[in-house]
Amino acid sequence: MGTGASKRTEDGSHGGEEPEEEEYLDQGGGQLYVSLKMENNFKLKKGDLFPHVFGSVPLVGSWDSSKALSMERESASMWELSFVVPPNHETLDFKFLLRPKYSNAPSVVEEGPNRQLIGGALQGDQRLALFRISSDEVLEYRVFIKADRVSPFDLAASWRAYQENLRPSAVRGIPDVSLGTVPEIGAENGSSTSLELDLEHYVVPAPSTSANSGHVYAANMTETPRSLSLTGIFTNADGSTSFSHSFKDSGASVDRHVPLKDMEVVIPDSSKLYSSSGMVESKSMGTFSPFQRQDSHRGLFVDRGVGSPRLVKSSSTSTFSTEPRSDKEKKNSMPEAAGAVAAAAVADQMLGPKEDSHLAIVLVGLPARGKTFTAAKLTRYLRWLGHDTKHFNVGKYRRLKHGTNQNADFFRADNREGMEARNEVAALAFDDMVSWMQEGGQVGIFDATNSTSKRRNMLMKLAEGKCKIIFLETLCNDERIIERNIRLKIQQSPDYAEEPDFEAGLQDFKSRLTYYEKVYEPVEEGSYIKMIDMVSGHGGQIQVNNISGYLPGRIVFFLVNTHLTPRPILLTRHGESKDNVRGRIGGDNPLSDTGEIYAKKLANFVEKRLKSERAASIWTSTLERAILTASPIVGFPKIQWRALDEIYAGVCDGMNDEEIKKNMPEEYEARKKDKLRYRYPRGESYLDVIQRLEPVIIELERQRAPVVVISHQAVLRALYAYFADRPLKEIPHIEMPLHTIIEIQMGVTGVQEKRYKLMD
């Protein structure tokens, strides 16, 4: 292990340590790795004497020969014993002795004075070890003593390697993909692992920030209008005047209408939105505020971890310089991401036109074709990847300004007032989206029918020089799906919340749909993506035109793999491992006794919950504790994913929080400050984990049968955040308890969550 602390001088004699070496060994934070070796040139027969070591603290703590430490055979003639002591330990006294292995005969202690090790330096000469067996027989051993200063991390790595070599893996030989697995002998579920017949017995409340978006109308989850918040006017069916305001209820934005007289909507002139003086009109307040201009030569900044510098390019020079990042600086248009996403964003900004740095996905399609559902899924996906994305629903703007009780006649193409009103709220929503982009937003999802070329041309003119538009058209020819969507619309939409007669609402909506069908014009202009019969999950096709760039390409790839087929996804951590018991991070340890019980309970649960789902599959990481948790599950294919492995802690792997805090205080504080972007030395950050999980998300979206994912805390936090649409900054703090199953139900109504706790 490097150069030993015990040295020889040039003439071969053993000398003391040089001051520089002693100073090095006395530095804090390290440990002394001491290696004692003895070599003989004769063969020991069975029953002969075997080398041992005994001595003072901290080696053995006793001069009792019966408590001596045995040396391990390294080769036919070499014996070795290694141990670790603090570099500032007191004098370490020790001696070698020989003990018989199979008899109670007395031990033979080496002749001569005690050997002493002080600060890693051996005192005196490095002499042979002489053992007097009888008056005329003496055994000689050559002695090798080394003392190296090592960091706790190198020491931990050596120990882990030793343990892995010492303990054969319990999962070695299990294939990455196994089909038609059969129960193992002794894996039957006993009374301690059996479950109640009714699985509802194990249901526990989901957190308030759960993934239950299926209980809320999707359009209400979209961006709250800036221009119309707390100020709007419309005429109700009875002729009364009301204004609307928006507030939060269980995480969803809900429209409420309060009667009010003489209230007017103030609609700012969009031509004054960006003034030449660098001032921007605030739509919510009707005043001007300073706004930093977009400069074509502005610098690019991509976060690479806590404390990283900002890369700045001056508009007057072609060189880059660094300066500390200010907490008050304008919002960055770079995604909060790592890996391919960050690299692509830099390339697109450096090489693409200015407006390409902001992307508007403009939905096109008839009502009840899944536009809002598709927009919500795409918003969730892009946010999870690190792109600042918002969903703007024009229907929400319409309800805020004109009320929820507009009948089908309001949507007739020959209703001039209705057309003007709808174009007006569309322009307001688009202006709000562009304003948000100019403040640093990256991707806006503009959700409306946009069913005519005239409307789409209006939007393209509004977008000129400000953002790039890609039209996303959803087409569906399956009458069963359309009828189902219409009925869900009547049940959930605020447009029919005050309609007590379901059939009357159904007929009104079908009349509205007929008016749209009469004037509908398929997309033929600009860049577009057409999704044709994709929602059924049984085929369909996607057409693309003039699509280029990393992000548009990722969007197309995501949309190709999405569908509305209902199916559950079960997320669970592995059973408790031995490192969980010790409080250590990372590692690749087997399950504890408690973890083995959970593995059997989980198998029992999967058998009951998915008994009619023969196409289900089990996904695990490649780590031993996850594979062992899945091993009792039978009857389903099992697939190991390297992408599902726990976040890699680098040099901190195998340590606990106290050890990191003591030995790496700067790293400990950096991680505490920003767990999302913090990257372990030689390891990963949460953003790195998200990047490697993208293929898993795509495959989960593509699957049409249930999937059980058995993985680890950090990985499941990232996966759960995708389904629950949780902000990136919250991911490292999401509660992900052991021995709990999170069932995510995906379908046409959105995402719903249920939790089962099988063990405390």
N, C-alpha and C positions, 0 to 999 in steps of 0.2 A: 504493500500500500504506500508506495512512494518511498522517500528517503527516511530511514529510521532515525529516531532521536539519539540512539546510541551509536556513536561514530568511532571510527579508527583513524588514527593519525597516519601520515604518509609512511612512517616506518613500521606500521602494522600494529602498534600498541594502541590500547583503548584510551581515548582522551575525553576531557570534559567538553561540554557544549559551548559553542561560541556565544557571546552575548546576544548577537542578533537572533540566533535560533531560540535562546531562552526567552527573549522578549516576544518572539512570535508565538511560542507555546503558551505564554501566560496571557495572551489576549483573551478577552471574555467572549462567551458565546460558543466556544468550541469544546470538543471533548478529546481526550487522549485514548486512542485505540492502541492497546498494548497486545503484542503477540509474543508468546513464549513458545519456543520450539526446542525439542531435544532429539538428537539423532544418534543412533548406535549402529555399529557395524557387525552385530551378531544377531542371530535369530533367537527369538523367544519361543519356548515350547509351551504347550498348554499347561496351565498351572503355574507358569513363571510369574515374575513380578512385572507390574504395569506402572508407568509413570503417573504421578499425581503432583499437585501443588497445594501447599497450605501456607498460611501466614496471617498478617494483620488486616485490619480494615483499610481500604474498602474491597480487598480481594476476597478473603474468606471470613475474616473476623474471628479466627480461632486458630490456635496452634495445636489443636487436638487432631492427631493424625487420622482419626476415624471420620473426620469431617472434611478431609482434603478433597479438592476438586480433581476429577479424573481428566487426563489429557486424551484427546481424540487421535486415533491413528490416521495420519495423513497419507502415509505410504508404508511400504514394508519396513522401513527403518526410521521413519520420521513421525514424531508425536507433536501435537499442537494444542495450545489453549489460548483463546483470545478473550479479552474483556475490556470494558470501557471505564475510565475514571475521569473525574474533573481535572483540568490542567493544573489547578492550584491545590491538589490533594496534599495531605501530609505525607510523611515518609512511608513508603510502601515496603514493608519487610516481608520476605517470602523465602521459601526453600523448596527444593524438589525432594520427592520421596518416592520409593517404589513399594507398591502394595500387591500382595498376591490376590489373584482374582477369584480363586475358588477355595480358599482356606482361610483360617483365622490366624495364620502365622503373623508375627509382628512385622510392622513396616520397617523399611530401611531408609533412613534419612541421609541425604547427601552430607558429606564431610565439609568442614570449613565454616566460616562465618555466614550470617544471614546475607542474602542479596538485598540491596536497597535501590528503590527507584524514586527519585525526587524530581518533580517537575518534568517528567519524561526523560530524565538523564539517569543512566545507570552509574552508580557510585562504585569506584574500584575497578579491578580488572574483570573482563568477561572471561572467566575461567571455565574449565571443564567441570562437569558434575561427576564427582567420584562417589561411588556407593560400595562400602566394604561389606561384602556378603559373608565373608569368613576371614580368618586371620591370614589366609593365603590367596584370597580371591577378591579382586576389586573390579567393578564394572565402570567403564568410562562412557560418558555421553557428551557429545558436542552440544553446546548451548547457543541458541540464537535469540536475541531479545531486541525487539523493535518497538518504538513508541511514536506513532504518527498523530498529528493534530488533524482532526476531521470535523467538518461541519455537521450539525444535526441532520441535515438533509441527506448528505452522502451516507451517513450512518444508517438513517432510516431506509434508504434505497438498498443498502447492502443487506440489511436485516430482512427486508421484504423478499429480496432475491433468494436469500438463504431459506426463508420460510416456504417460498414457492417450490424450491427444489427439494426441501425436506418433506413437504406434504403433497402427495400426488393429488392432482385436481380431480374432484368428484365428477366433473362434467366432461373430461377429456374423452374423446371417442363418440360423444353425442353429435350427430351431424347438424349442420346449419339449418337444413330443412328436413323435417321428419314427417312422414305421412303414415296414417293408419297405425298410430302408436297403440300399444296394448298395456294393460296395468302391470306394474312391477310387483314382484313378490314382496309381500309385507307392506304394500302401499294402501291396503284397504282402510276405509274410514272407520275409525273406532268411535266410541261414544264421545270422546273428548273432541272429536273433529266433526261430528254430525251437526246438521243445521235443522232449524225449525222447518216444518213443511211449508209454511207461508213465509216467503222471503220478505214480505212487508214488515215482518217483525224486526228486521235489522235496518230499516230505513231511518236515517237521521236527517235533521234539517240541513238544507244547503245554505251556504252563506248568502248574505244579502246581495253580494256581487256575483251571483251564480250565473250560469249560462242559459237561464230560462227566458230567452228572447221570444220563444214560441207563444208566450202568453200576452205579448204586446204587439199591436199593429206595427208592421215594419216601418211604415212611413213616419210614424211618431218617433222613431229612434234616430231620425235624420237630423241634420244641422238646424238649429233654431234660427229662423230668419232674423238678420240684423235690422233690416229696414222696417219690419213690421212688428218686432217685439214690443209689447206694451203699448202699441199704437196702431189701430186698424179700424176700419169702418166698413160695415156691410149692412144689407137690408135683409131681415128675416122674412120668412114666408108670410107672416102676419103683418108685414109692413113696419114693424118696430125696428129701431136702429140699435146696433150693439157694437161694442168693440171687443177685441180679443187680446188675451195675453197668454204667455206660455210659462209653465213652471214645471219643476221636476217632481216626478212621483215614481218611487222605486226604480230610479235610473232611467225612466222614459220621459220624454217631453210630451206633455198632454195639453191639448187645446181646451181652453175654457172661454166662454163668451159672457160678457157682462153688459146689460143694457146701459146705453149712454146716449145723450143727445148732443148735437152740435160738435161731434168729434170728427176730425179730418185726418187723412193720411198725408204726411209730407213725403213726397217722393223726390229725392235729389235728382238733379240733372246729371245724367251719366257723362255728358260731355265735359263736366267740370271735375270729374273724378280724379284725374291726374293733371295737376296744374304745372306749368313750366317752372314755377318757383320752388318745386320740390315739396309742396304742401299737398295733403290729401284730405278730401272732405270725409268726415266721419258720418256715416249714414245714421247711426243710432242717435247722435247728438245734434247733427245739423251744423257742426262747426268744423274748422280746419285745425289740423295738427301736423307737426313736422313729420316728414317721412323720408327716409333715406332712399335716394334714387337707385334704380337698378343700373349698374355700370357694366358695360360689356367686358371690361377688363378686371372686374372685381376678383378678389382672391377666392380660392377654394379651400374649404376646411372639412376634413374628414376626421372624426374622432377615432383615435387609436388606443384609447384608454385614459384612465384618470391622470390629470396633470399634463396631458399632451399639449404641445404648442399649437398656435394657430398659424396656418400658412397664408401669407398675405402677398398679393401681387399689386404693386402700384400701377395706376393707370398711365403713368408717365414713364415707366421703365419696363424692361423685359425680364428683370430678375426678381427672385423671390426672397423674402426675408421672414423671420419668425418674430412673433411677439406673444406675450401671455394672453390667453383668452379672457375676455371680460365677461362677467355674468350679465352685464347690462347690454351687451351688443345685440344687434338685430338678429331675429330668428334666422337660423341657417336654412338654406334650401337644400342642403345635403341630407340624405336619409340617415337616421340613427341606426347604422348597420355596420356589418363587418363583411369581409370576404368579397364574394362576387358582386353583391349588391353595391357595396361602397366603390369597388373598382369600376363598375359599369356607370355609376352616377358621375364619377369624376370624368370618365371618358366622354359621356354624353354632354357634360357641361363644357368641357374643353373644346370639343370638336363640333358640337351641334349648334344650330341657330339659337339665339337668345330665348325665343318663345318656347323652344323645346324643353327647357328646364321646368316648365309647368305644363301638365298634361290634363286635359279635360276629356273624360269619358262620357259622351252624350248618349243616353239611352234612347232608343227608337222602338216603337211597337204599339200595337193595339192594347186596350185595357185587358187585364186578366191573362196576360202572356208571361207573367213572372219577371217583369222588369225590376220592380222594387226588390224582390227576393234576390235576383241576380246581383243587383247593385249593392245590397247589404253584404252578400258573401264576398264580393270583390273588394269592398271597403275593408272588411275584416281581414282579408288575406294581405292586402297591401300595408295596412297598419302593422300587422304582425311582422312583416318583413322589415319594417323600419321606415317606411315612406309615410310622411305626414299626409293623411288622406281624409277627406270629408265627403259626406253624402248629402247632396242638396236635392230635396224633393219638392217639385213645383206644386204638387197637390197640397202640400202643407201650407205653402204661401197662399194658394187660392183660398183655402179654408180660413186662414187668418184674416184675409182682406175682404172676402165676399161671403163668408159663412159656410155652414155645413149643410144647409137645407136647399141647395140648388138642385132643381130637378133636371131631367134629361134635356129639356129645351135649352138650358144654359149652354150645352155642348154642341148645338146645331151649328153647322158651317154657315148657314144663312142668318144666324143671330148675330148681327153686327156688334151690338153691345157686349154680348158674351165673348165673341172673338177678341175684341179689344181688351176686355178684362183679362182673358187668359194670356194673351201676348204680353200684357203689362206685367203680370206676376212672373211670367217666364223671364222677362228682361230683368226684373228686380232680383230674382234668384241667381241669374247668371252674373249680374254685377256684383252681388255679394260674394259669389265664388271667385271672381277675378280679383276683387279687393283682398280676399283672404290669401290668394296666391301671391299677390304683391307684397304681402306681409311675411312671406316665407313658406306658405303652403305648397305642396308638391303635386298632388293628384286630387282633382275634384271630380266627383261622380254626379252628373247632372241627370236627374231622374224625372222624366216626363214622357208623354206619348211622342211629341215631336214628329207628328205623323205626316207632315207635308213638306215639300221642298222649300216652300216659302218660309216656314218656321226655321228650318235648318239653315237656310241662307242667312236669315237674320242673326242666328247664333254665330255663324262663321264670321260675319262682319263685326260683331261685338268682340270676337276673339282675336282679331287681327293684331299682330305685334305683341300680344299679351300671353297667349297660351296656344298649345297645339291641340286640335280637336281630333278625336277618334270616335266615330259613331259606332254604337253597339246595338244592333237590331236583333230583337228576339221574335222569332216566328214560330207559331205552333199550329199544327193542322189536326191535332187529336181532339175531337169534340168532347171526349170524356174528361180530359185534363182541363179544357177550357171551362166546362160546366162546373167541375170541382173548384177551380179558381174563382169563378163568379160567386159561388155560394160562400166560399171563405171570405170574399170581399164584402158581401152583405153582412156577414156575421161580425167582421172585425173593423171595417172602415168607419171612421167618424162621420162620413157622409150619410150613413144610414143608422147612426146611433140613436136618433130620435124617431125612427120609423118603427112603430110597433108591429106592423104587418109585414112579415118576412116576404110573402109572395108579392106584395105591392112593391117592396124594395127591389125584388128580383126582376120584376117586369120593367121598372124604371131603369135599372142598370143595363138590361138588355137593349132598351131603346137607345140609351146613350152609346152603347157599343155599335149599334146599327148606324148612328150618325157618323161615328169615327170611320167605320168601314167604307162608307160612301166616298170619303175624300182621301183615304189612305194612299200614300205613295211610297213604295219601297225605296230604300237608300241606294243611290247610284253615284253620289257625289263624294269627293274627298277620300280620306282614309276611313275604312270601315271594317267591322267584324260582323258577320251575320251568323247567328245561332239558329239553326233550323231544326225544329223537333228534338232539341237536346235535352229538354227537361224530363222526358220520359225515362231516360236512363237505358233505353233500348235502341241504340243506334243514333240516327240523326247525323247532321253534318255541320261543319263550320266553314264559312267562306271568308277570306280575308283579302283586302285590297290596299295596296300602298302602306303596308305595315313594316316598320323597321325600328331598330333600336332594342336595347336590352329590356327595358321595362315593358314596352308593348308586346315584345316576344313572350315575356313571362306571363303577361295577362292572357294572351292567346292560349298558352300551355295550360294555365289554370282553368280557363273556361272549357277547354276540351275535356277535362276530367271531372267536371261538376255535373250533378244531376239531383233529382228530387226524391229518389227512392228512399223510403223510410228504413232506417236500420240503426241499431244501437252500437255505440263504441264504449267499451268498458276500460277505464284507466285504473291501474292500481300499482302501488309500489311493491317491490319484492318483499317477502317476509323479513322479519328482523334478522339482521346479520350479526356476526360476532363483532364486527367493527362498530355497528350501531350500539351495541352494549358498551363498548369501550369509549364511545364518543369520538371516533376517528373518521376522517373524511376519506373518500376514495377507497382504494384497495380492491382486492378481489377475493373476499373471504366467503366461506360457506355460511349457511343459515345457523342461527342459534336454535335451541330447543323450541322456543316460542315461534320462531320463524318457520320451523318445520310443521308445527301445528297449523299455522296460518295457510301454508301451502296445501294441506289436506282439506282445510275448510274452503279454500278458494276453489279447489277441484270440485268439491261438493256443490258449491254455489253455481259454478259454470254449468255443471251437469243439469241442475234444476232450471236455471235461467234460460239456457240455450238448448234445451232438450229437443225442441222442434226446429232448430236452426243447424242443420247438418252441414251447411256451407260455411259456417263460421270458422275462423282461424285464430291462432294464438301467436302473438308477436312478442319476442323478448329481446333484451340486449344480449351481448355476447359474454357478459360477466356471470360468474358462477352463481351468485346469489339469485339472479333473475331466472337463470335456466333451472336451478333447483326448485324455485317456487312454482314453475310451470310443470315440473316433471310428473306430479301426481295426476295432472289433467290428461284424460284419455279420450280418444274418439275424434280429435280435431287435429288438423295439420299444425305444426309448430315451425315458426320461422325466426331465425336469429338475425337481428339488425345491428350492425356496428354503430349505426347512427343513433341507436337508442341507449348506448353506453352513457354512464354518468359523466357529468362535466369533469374534465381532467384537471386535477389540481396541481399538476406539474411537480415542482420540488416539494410542495406541501402535501402531496399525496401520502396518506397514512398518518398524518399528524392530527392533533386536536386543536381546538381554538386557543387553548392556553399555551400550547407549545408555539403556535404561530405568533401569538401576542408577545411571548417572551423573547423568541429568537429572531423574529422579523417584525418589529413594531411598526415600521413604515408600511410594510405590505398589509399588516392588519388594519391600520388606520385607513389606508387607501381603499381597501375592500369595504370597510364599514361606511365610508363616505359615498361610494357609488358602486353597489354590487352588480348593477346591470352591465356596466362597461369595464369593470375591473377584470383584468386578465391575470391569472396566477402565473408566476414566473415559470416559463417553459410549459405553460398549461393553456387553459381556455377561459373565455368570458361567457356570460350568458348570451351575448350577441353572437359569439362563435357557435354556441349550441343551436341557436335559432337557425343559423345558416345551414348547418348540417341536418337539421330536422325538416327542411323544406321538402325533400323527396318523400318523407314520411307523411307529411300533411297532404301532398298531392295524391299519394296512394290511398290514404284514408278517405279522401274525397271521392276517389274513383271506385272504391269498394262498394258493392251492393249487398253484401252479407255482413253480419256482425263481426267485430274484431275485438279481441281482448289484448290490451297492451300492458305488459308487465315490464316496468322499467324503474327509473330512479327519480329522486326528488326534483332535482333541477330540470331534468328532461320533461317530467310530467307537468311541472309548473309552466314550461314553455308551451307544451301541447295544449294544456287546459286554457291558457291565456288566449290561444287562437280561437277556440270554440266559444269562450265566454266574452270575447272581444275586450279583453282587459288591456290597459295601456302598458307599453313596454316597461316603463319605470316601476310598475307594480309586480312584474314577473318574479323577481328574486324574493318577494315577501309573501307570495301566495301560500296559504296553508295547504300542505299536502301530507296528511297524517298516514302513518303506517296502518296496515291491516284494514284499510277502507277502500271500497270500490266506488268510483265515480262513473255513473252511467250517463253518457251523452246520447240523447236521442235526436238524430238528424232526420229532417223531413221537410215537407212542403210548408209547414207552419213555422219553421225556424229551428232553433236549438233549444232543447229542454234537458234539464239535469235532475238526476236523482242520486242520492248517496246511500250506500249500505256500509255499516260498520260491523264487521264480523267478530272482531276481538277488541278488547281495551288495550 
